[in-house]
Amino acid sequence: MKSISRSSAAADAESYRPELLSDEEPRYLRRQKPVEIRRKKFGGRSWPFYRRVLFCGVVGIAGISAAWTAGRFLLYGRPMLLVRPEQIEVNGNHIVSREAVLQQFVRDRGRSVLRVPLDSRRSALEEISWIESAMVQRILPNRIRVDLTERTPIAFLRNGTELALIDAHGVILDRPRGEDLQFPIVTGLTENMPREERGKRMQLTRNS
């Protein structure tokens, strides 16, 4: 009986040994090691990145503002405006008057020279019968240069009771006042005839 009680006591003692209890102790009773929490900064980006973005944004806005200001100055600034006839330079005109050339630029008065449609003005000048070709250029900040090549008449054309002039391409020209011209007189050509046909006949006349 004593042996049974001793063995029971030994078993109880064995079951309460500290090292055995430590293995079976619930996990929530143990002291856990603190877990370090790392906080992300603005989506994982660093401050130098955001400084670069801010700098690029400021530079971009400044560039757009400068371009807008420069554009407004070039298109509407007073130093760029065509306001006086003296700002239009005309070269190569002997028969065509300066006033006839300036008349083509009346609608451009008060407009920036950058807004003057050069091709349209050149075409309008070449509609004048005495002008064979024209070149129109901008001279910054506020000048226009016009270089003209006038037609060269080679004969008088009898037009009813009057005499007109005609060049080698069959273009009929008004006779300028005050000019003493000496040319042969041709007949058989009229204003109703296509210019190409008049030009062909003038070539035959010159070659004959």
Disulfide bonds with the S-S distance in Angstrom:
none
